[in-house]
Amino acid sequence: MSRYLTPGKIALLVLVELYAESRFPNKAVLPVISFVIKQLVRPKDTTTFILGLDQIKDVTVNEPSTVVGRTIFDLLLMELWYINSFDALHTFFTDAQIYLRDPEKQEPSSGHVKHNKRRFISPTSILGCFIRRAGLEFSKLQFHETNSLWGAFVQFREPTLSLWKKRKLGAGPMSFDVNLKGMTMNDLLVQKVYGKLDGSKDWTVSTDDVERLLEYQVETMQRLGTRVPDETQLQLRKMLSTDVPISHLRHYVNFLNSWRSGDYPSSFDSLHRYFDYTMHSRDRTFYQYALLNLAILQADFGCHRESVLAMQETINTARENKDMACLNFALSWLYHFHRAHPQDCPDVIASRMERESLQFLKAKAKEWGMDHLLSMAYLSEARQILLGGDSVPAAFESLLRSSHINVTHQIHNAQGSQILLQSTLWSRLGVSQLAWLNCELFLSKYDNGSPSEDLVVALCRSAYIISMRGRFDEALDRLEQVDQEALRSLKIYQYWASYIGLIKLRRAVYRNEFAAAELLLQQLTSSEQVEPDCALEISIAKIELQMRTGNFVAAMLHCNQVSGELVRDRADSYHKVRLMILKAEVFARSGRAMKGLSTAISAASMAWKARFLPVLFYAFNVIATILIQLEEYSVAYKMLDSIMPQVLECEDAYLTAQCFACLADGQVGLAGTRKGVSRAECLGRALSFIDRAFSEYSHIQDVYSQKLMMSRKIRIQDYLGDKALRDDAVKMYRQVEQGREGVNPGPSPFRH
């Protein structure tokens, strides 16, 4: 098969010739020429690779021509059947060159002119380049290749014979070649020349079509981070089933596909095959990109030391070749890798990253006009501010700078990272609704063309925020709405599956389904490739499970272990503060109130400086609980009462329930220090807080805490002497107990 020409491109060339001969009315020019150009320029979808007459017919059959009573498809059919011999095919390509002329020059008189209104096509335009290349490629074909192209064209045109018979009197089965007039298909000459055409499908594809499809696949996979769709794989297999030479890009597509699917040996082998082919023709020009891909591949499969060594070699080679784009990207990648895995970076690299840091990357990005790298550098700066618990206004400033660059230079694939970081910032400021809205905004308005990984991350965060409100079933249904094509990538699938398991784990912990929670924990902790945020939530759920089962020693040991890992990895300050508060809660529940109080106060101080408001409210709740244990009821109540509007704004059902329960305990404690009407008022407020806490615990399906709230309500109503309300509370207690049969009820609330 030829390098470029196919029967489909001959049909496109006929359409261009009809356009140049002014056979199109004005309203038909745009749709038809747009279709032609779509087949010639860089593809945007998978429909522009294998061109058949059916596709051309769909575009042209309803478009009228300048000939009365004829459509453009009728004229196309006529011109195709006028190429009725091998010699006519040569004449067609030769005559096509007469349309290449500067349109501003006057048309010379010629005997070949059929119409006075001929359009001339500039040789430098898209259509002009197509005509010139088609003529050049045809002239480069050897005789047997030209003969094969003619045979392919005959078979390509054959399905339209019935339509041609209706328009041309005398047309018959032998009309495809004027030299066969008077012969039949059974003649020896016809069998010798055209006998091997039946069943041949090699004419549908050229090497250029295969390379365009492979380039499209590479661009799509790198931009979206997904595997090759089944439809495109089918097209590629159909193309490669012909005698078209296999492009070296096929090995790169196999590398990306194997990489996304988690097949390390195949991806490693395909990457080496690809660069083995390219090294022969391009020497060391692309050697640094081979090392760059190798480093990223090693990092994704957990070989961090090997990845760092490969990236060091990438930087050195890029400097030798003066490839600033590759060098800046490699430095940016190494910086982010150092932030994520500091324990795997040698001391030399760690000190270099601290020294060069983001200022160097921003300066180089500005110097070389690399807008995408500059935008990502500002995002990294904002992320670094959040990780260190520094100034929130400075983080917003970096976010706005990145957003300005993305909008000004139309960097669409960076919008996802920016909006997700903005969502994280709002979440840490305690504005849960805005965090959720940012995720939904990204999923609804920026889903087209955004990387699949960003879309899945936004979906998981949105679902997790919904689960924090107690709507676990809705959150799981939301996660099921993920694009199944994105889940074909192993890394994305693991991230998505981790969040499904995490939401189910938290629901099982709240329901006291300890066996199910242990099984889910075992499944979630068995995977090494878990994102830090998700890994911390899993650890927190494990600690809460151990506290609910009364295993405070194991809970404290796990707290210390996770805290040590966070300090070693120089992890997010937000995570460290959360672990400190959890440790304080373990101290409080295990009877070491003073130790817990000092830890909680330290955590609250750190959270306030960094403006980690949800964590700050958790710390206040733990401090208030300890103060109630120390019989400081008034102080505990006033402290919690002052933050309740902000707590409600966080929309965390578990935090809200705990705060209301603590407020109820504070009012009951105050009632013990008062008499008469004042005591009754305190108990009345306590009953109101208990009802609010019961409602929030009902949202998260925390059976034990619901029973605990009802038991306290029963005691208060019994003390007040209101038997009717006490009986209602007893009925509610029994309904809660019976409604969750088969669930471990935990210890009886009446023993406290």
Rosetta blueprint (number, residue, H / E / L):
1 M L
2 S L
3 R L
4 Y L
5 L L
6 T L
7 P H
8 G H
9 K H
10 I H
11 A H
12 L H
13 L H
14 V H
15 L H
16 V H
17 E H
18 L H
19 Y H
20 A H
21 E L
22 S L
23 R L
24 F L
25 P L
26 N H
27 K H
28 A H
29 V H
30 L H
31 P H
32 V H
33 I H
34 S H
35 F H
36 V H
37 I H
38 K H
39 Q H
40 L H
41 V L
42 R L
43 P L
44 K L
45 D L
46 T L
47 T L
48 T L
49 F L
50 I L
51 L L
52 G L
53 L H
54 D H
55 Q H
56 I H
57 K H
58 D H
59 V H
60 T H
61 V L
62 N L
63 E L
64 P E
65 S L
66 T L
67 V L
68 V L
69 G L
70 R L
71 T E
72 I H
73 F H
74 D H
75 L H
76 L H
77 L H
78 M H
79 E H
80 L H
81 W H
82 Y H
83 I L
84 N L
85 S L
86 F H
87 D H
88 A H
89 L H
90 H H
91 T H
92 F H
93 F H
94 T H
95 D H
96 A H
97 Q H
98 I H
99 Y H
100 L E
101 R L
102 D L
103 P L
104 E L
105 K L
106 Q L
107 E L
108 P L
109 S L
110 S L
111 G L
112 H L
113 V L
114 K L
115 H L
116 N L
117 K L
118 R L
119 R L
120 F L
121 I E
122 S L
123 P L
124 T L
125 S L
126 I H
127 L H
128 G H
129 C H
130 F H
131 I H
132 R H
133 R H
134 A H
135 G H
136 L H
137 E H
138 F H
139 S H
140 K H
141 L L
142 Q L
143 F H
144 H H
145 E H
146 T H
147 N H
148 S H
149 L H
150 W H
151 G H
152 A H
153 F H
154 V H
155 Q H
156 F H
157 R H
158 E H
159 P H
160 T H
161 L H
162 S H
163 L H
164 W H
165 K H
166 K H
167 R H
168 K L
169 L L
170 G L
171 A L
172 G L
173 P L
174 M L
175 S L
176 F L
177 D L
178 V H
179 N H
180 L H
181 K L
182 G L
183 M L
184 T L
185 M L
186 N L
187 D L
188 L H
189 L H
190 V H
191 Q H
192 K H
193 V H
194 Y H
195 G L
196 K L
197 L L
198 D L
199 G L
200 S L
201 K L
202 D H
203 W H
204 T H
205 V L
206 S L
207 T H
208 D H
209 D H
210 V H
211 E H
212 R H
213 L H
214 L H
215 E H
216 Y H
217 Q H
218 V H
219 E H
220 T H
221 M H
222 Q H
223 R H
224 L H
225 G L
226 T L
227 R L
228 V L
229 P L
230 D H
231 E H
232 T H
233 Q H
234 L H
235 Q H
236 L H
237 R H
238 K H
239 M H
240 L H
241 S L
242 T L
243 D L
244 V L
245 P L
246 I L
247 S L
248 H L
249 L H
250 R H
251 H H
252 Y H
253 V H
254 N H
255 F H
256 L H
257 N H
258 S H
259 W H
260 R H
261 S H
262 G L
263 D L
264 Y H
265 P H
266 S H
267 S H
268 F H
269 D H
270 S H
271 L H
272 H H
273 R H
274 Y H
275 F H
276 D H
277 Y H
278 T H
279 M H
280 H H
281 S H
282 R H
283 D L
284 R L
285 T L
286 F L
287 Y H
288 Q H
289 Y H
290 A H
291 L H
292 L H
293 N H
294 L H
295 A H
296 I H
297 L H
298 Q H
299 A H
300 D H
301 F L
302 G L
303 C L
304 H H
305 R H
306 E H
307 S H
308 V H
309 L H
310 A H
311 M H
312 Q H
313 E H
314 T H
315 I H
316 N H
317 T H
318 A H
319 R H
320 E H
321 N H
322 K L
323 D L
324 M H
325 A H
326 C H
327 L H
328 N H
329 F H
330 A H
331 L H
332 S H
333 W H
334 L H
335 Y H
336 H H
337 F H
338 H H
339 R H
340 A H
341 H L
342 P H
343 Q H
344 D H
345 C L
346 P L
347 D H
348 V H
349 I H
350 A H
351 S H
352 R H
353 M H
354 E H
355 R H
356 E H
357 S H
358 L H
359 Q H
360 F H
361 L H
362 K H
363 A H
364 K H
365 A H
366 K H
367 E H
368 W L
369 G L
370 M L
371 D H
372 H H
373 L H
374 L H
375 S H
376 M H
377 A H
378 Y H
379 L H
380 S H
381 E H
382 A H
383 R H
384 Q H
385 I H
386 L H
387 L H
388 G H
389 G L
390 D L
391 S L
392 V H
393 P H
394 A H
395 A H
396 F H
397 E H
398 S H
399 L H
400 L H
401 R H
402 S H
403 S H
404 H H
405 I H
406 N H
407 V H
408 T H
409 H L
410 Q L
411 I L
412 H H
413 N H
414 A H
415 Q H
416 G H
417 S H
418 Q H
419 I H
420 L H
421 L H
422 Q H
423 S H
424 T H
425 L H
426 W H
427 S H
428 R H
429 L L
430 G L
431 V L
432 S H
433 Q H
434 L H
435 A H
436 W H
437 L H
438 N H
439 C H
440 E H
441 L H
442 F H
443 L H
444 S H
445 K H
446 Y L
447 D L
448 N L
449 G L
450 S L
451 P L
452 S H
453 E H
454 D H
455 L H
456 V H
457 V H
458 A H
459 L H
460 C H
461 R H
462 S H
463 A H
464 Y H
465 I H
466 I H
467 S H
468 M H
469 R L
470 G L
471 R L
472 F H
473 D H
474 E H
475 A H
476 L H
477 D H
478 R H
479 L H
480 E L
481 Q L
482 V L
483 D L
484 Q L
485 E L
486 A H
487 L H
488 R H
489 S L
490 L H
491 K H
492 I H
493 Y H
494 Q H
495 Y H
496 W H
497 A H
498 S H
499 Y H
500 I H
501 G H
502 L H
503 I H
504 K H
505 L H
506 R H
507 R H
508 A H
509 V H
510 Y H
511 R L
512 N L
513 E L
514 F H
515 A H
516 A H
517 A H
518 E H
519 L H
520 L H
521 L H
522 Q H
523 Q H
524 L H
525 T H
526 S L
527 S L
528 E L
529 Q L
530 V L
531 E L
532 P H
533 D H
534 C H
535 A H
536 L H
537 E H
538 I H
539 S H
540 I H
541 A H
542 K H
543 I H
544 E H
545 L H
546 Q H
547 M H
548 R H
549 T L
550 G L
551 N L
552 F H
553 V H
554 A H
555 A H
556 M H
557 L H
558 H H
559 C H
560 N H
561 Q H
562 V H
563 S H
564 G H
565 E H
566 L H
567 V H
568 R H
569 D L
570 R L
571 A L
572 D L
573 S H
574 Y H
575 H H
576 K H
577 V H
578 R H
579 L H
580 M H
581 I H
582 L H
583 K H
584 A H
585 E H
586 V H
587 F H
588 A H
589 R H
590 S L
591 G L
592 R L
593 A H
594 M H
595 K H
596 G H
597 L H
598 S H
599 T H
600 A H
601 I H
602 S H
603 A H
604 A H
605 S H
606 M H
607 A H
608 W H
609 K H
610 A H
611 R L
612 F L
613 L H
614 P H
615 V H
616 L H
617 F H
618 Y H
619 A H
620 F H
621 N H
622 V H
623 I H
624 A H
625 T H
626 I H
627 L H
628 I H
629 Q H
630 L L
631 E L
632 E L
633 Y H
634 S H
635 V H
636 A H
637 Y H
638 K H
639 M H
640 L H
641 D H
642 S H
643 I H
644 M H
645 P H
646 Q H
647 V H
648 L H
649 E H
650 C H
651 E L
652 D L
653 A H
654 Y H
655 L H
656 T H
657 A H
658 Q H
659 C H
660 F H
661 A H
662 C H
663 L H
664 A H
665 D H
666 G H
667 Q H
668 V H
669 G H
670 L H
671 A H
672 G H
673 T L
674 R L
675 K L
676 G L
677 V H
678 S H
679 R H
680 A H
681 E H
682 C H
683 L H
684 G H
685 R H
686 A H
687 L H
688 S H
689 F H
690 I H
691 D H
692 R H
693 A H
694 F H
695 S H
696 E H
697 Y H
698 S H
699 H H
700 I L
701 Q L
702 D L
703 V H
704 Y H
705 S H
706 Q H
707 K H
708 L H
709 M H
710 M H
711 S H
712 R H
713 K H
714 I H
715 R H
716 I H
717 Q H
718 D H
719 Y H
720 L H
721 G L
722 D L
723 K H
724 A H
725 L H
726 R H
727 D H
728 D H
729 A H
730 V H
731 K H
732 M H
733 Y H
734 R H
735 Q H
736 V H
737 E H
738 Q H
739 G H
740 R L
741 E L
742 G L
743 V L
744 N L
745 P L
746 G L
747 P L
748 S L
749 P H
750 F H
751 R H
752 H L
